[in-house]
């Protein structure tokens, strides 16, 4: 059966990448593309936004979930919460790639989406999700005896920092060490003059140019170090993973699924 997909974030790089991925999938159909209210894209043909999309439907400014099997949402936290409420009311599963939620926003999102199947991830690429597994392995062996640093780089338009992926990598490391990331993370060293604590996790950020996404985690011990790096060459890697998640959760019982489930890594 063809998967009928609505994609939000029509004006964003990821929204457009997902729309192209859906259009290229012979087992999916791009039924609806959503832009924010007031956007110049609203009312424009979808193929004027994504040239390779054959649909001549118009870009909308709100979700119409009739005849939609799944929603893929890459927007901003405030918009995602609105879209999530609509999905919950309509019983439509949703894939969420939005990052930058506050703790209260995430809690609200979790409560809102309880009635439907959903998959939320900071990063949907296969490579990054495999990297989480490798990080956990390294942390179990070297974490307590290493200086750990996480560096990420993204394009100059990205708003949240550190990235959701960097924080998820930190979570993977801290969890493997049996600790909480909040207890280990060091986001700002400029206010203190002291040597680092063994086992702490430092974060650094670059925002420049059109960098798609690069993440490196360093485990530095005495006399040796390990660096695990993932570099995204295009947003197609994220888009294809999100679409894979959409296929996976559609038709499944209500619940929170992860890319571990989607990729069969558990």
N, C-alpha and C positions, 0 to 999 in steps of 0.2 A: 504494500500500500504506500502511496506517495505521502510523504510527511509535509503537512501544510504549515508553513513557518511565518511568523511575524518577527521582524527585526527592528529594534529601536536604535536610536543614535544615528540617524541618516546623515547628519552633518559631520560626524566624527570619523576618524580613520578606521577604528575598529568596526563601527557599524557598517561602513561601506565594504570592508574586507569580508565581514560575515555575509552580507548580502550577495557578494560575488561568489562566496563558497557555496551558499545555498543554491544559487542559480546554476552552478556547475555540477551539482549533485543530481544525478538522474533519478534518485529516489526521494527527492525533496522538491518543493515548490515554494518560491517566494511570493506569498499571498499578500503581504502587507509590509511596508517600510514606513517607519515613524520618525518624524523630526520634532524638535521642541516647538511648542506653540509660538507663533511669531516669526519662525524661521522663513527665509526666502524660498526654501526648498518645498514648503508645504504647497500642494497643488500642482507641483511639477511632475512630469512623468518619471517613474522610477528609473527608466533607462537614460534619463538626462543626468542622473546622479551617478549611476553605475552603468557605464556604456555597454558592457557586455551582457547586461541583464535584458532579456527579451521582453519582459512584461511592460505593457504600456499603462498599467495602473498608476494612479497618482499617489505621491507621498502624502501621508496623513499627519495630523498633529495630535492624534490620540489613538489608543488601542481600540479596535473593534474586533472582539474575539470570536465573533460568529465565523464558523468554518475554519478555525485555527486550531491546530493540534499542539503547538508549542511556541513559546516566545523566547527569543534570545535577546538579552538586554545588556548592552554596554553603554551606560550613560553616566550620570552623576548620582550620588546617594539619594538626593531628594527626589529625582525623577524615578529612580528604581523603586523607591517606596510607593510611589503613586501607581506605577505599573504592576507592582507586586499585589497591591490591593485589588486591582482589576482582575488579575489572574486568579487570585484566591476566590473572588466572588464567582468567577466563571468556571472554576475547576480546571483551569488550563495550566499544565506544567511549565516551568520557566527555568532557563539557564541564565545565570547572572555572572557577568565578568566585571561589573563595576567594582572599583576599589575606593578606599578612603572613607569607609563608614566609621562613625564614632561608635563607642561601645553601646550607647543607648539606641542609635540607629540600627545597629546589627541585631540587638535584642528585639526591637520592634519588627524588623524584617523576619526574624525567625518565628515570632508569634504569628505574624500575618500569614506566612506561607505554610503553616502547619497543615492545612487541608489538602495540599497538592504535592506532587513530586517536584523536587527542585534540585539543581546542581549549581553550587556556587564555588567559584575558584578564583584565586588571585591571578592564576596563569593557567591557560588551557593547553599549552603546548605539551606534546608527548615528551620532549626532551627535558623540560623543566620538571615534570612530574617524576621522571626517572631520576633526575638529579636529587629530588627530595629523599629518595630511597638511599642513594649513595651518601648523602650528607648524614643521614641517621647512622649508617654503618661507620663512617669516619668518626662521628661524635662519640659513639659507644666505645671506640678503641682509643681515640686520642683526645677527646674533648676536655677531660679534667686536667690534662697535662699540656694544654695548648693555649696559645694566644689566638683567639678567633676573631677574624675581621670579615665583614660582609660589605662589599662595594657594589653599587648598582649605578647604571647610566641609562638615561632615557632622553628623548627629545625635549626641546625647551618649552613645549606647551604642556607637559605633564604637570598636574597640579599637586598631587600628593607625594610626600617624600618622608621617609624612604618608601619605595614602591611596595605594593601589596605582596609582590613576589619575594622581595627581600625580607619582609617581615615573616612570610610563610617559611622561608628558608631558616630564619632564626628560630621559629617555632619548632621546625623539624630537628634542629640541632639541640635546642634546650630540652625538648621532650625525650630525645634519645639519652640525654644526660640525667634524666629524672628530675628536671628542674623547670621552673617557670621562666619564660622569656623576660617578663618584666623584672625579674630579679637579676638577670644577667646582662640585659641590653644596656649599652652606653651610646647614647645618641649625640651627646655634646660634651667634649672634653675641654672646651675653652674656658669654663668657669672654675676649673680646678688645676692645681699643679701637683700631681702625684703620679707615681708609677701605676701602671695598670694592674688590675687584679687577675690572677690566674683563673682561667675559665670564663672570664667575662667576654661578651660579644660586642665588638665595636661595629658601628654602621657609618658608612660614608656614601655621599650622593653626588652624582654629576647630572646636570640638566644642560644639554647643549645640542644645537643643530637639529638633525633629524634622526638621531640614534633611535632605532626601533626598541632595543632592550638588551642590556648586557648585565649579567650577574656573576660575581666571583666570590667564593667563600674560601678563606685562607685559614688553615690550621697550621700554626707555626710552633714547632717544638724545639727542643735543644738539638741542634745539628741537622735538622731536616724540616721540611714543610710540605704540605699538600695543598694544592689549589684546585678547586673544582669550579669550572667556568661554563656557563651557557650563554651563547650569543644567538639572538634571533636575527635572521637575515631579512625577514619580511613578516608582516602581520598575518600572512596566510597560515603560518604555523598555529597561531592562536585561534584563527577563525575555523580551521578544520577541526581542531580539538573541541571547540564549542559546539560545532555541528554534530560531531560524534557524540557528545554528551546529550544533545537534544534527541538524537535517535535513541539513545540508551534509556532516558527517563520516560519517554512517551509510552503510555500504557502501563507503567509501573505503579505500584501502590504509593500513596502519599508518604513522603519522607524526605530526609536530607541525604542526597547521594553526593559522592565526591569523585574526583578523577581517579582515585584509587579503585573505586568500583567500576568506573567506565573503562579503564584500561586493564582491569583484571589483575591488579598488582597486590591485592590483599592476600 
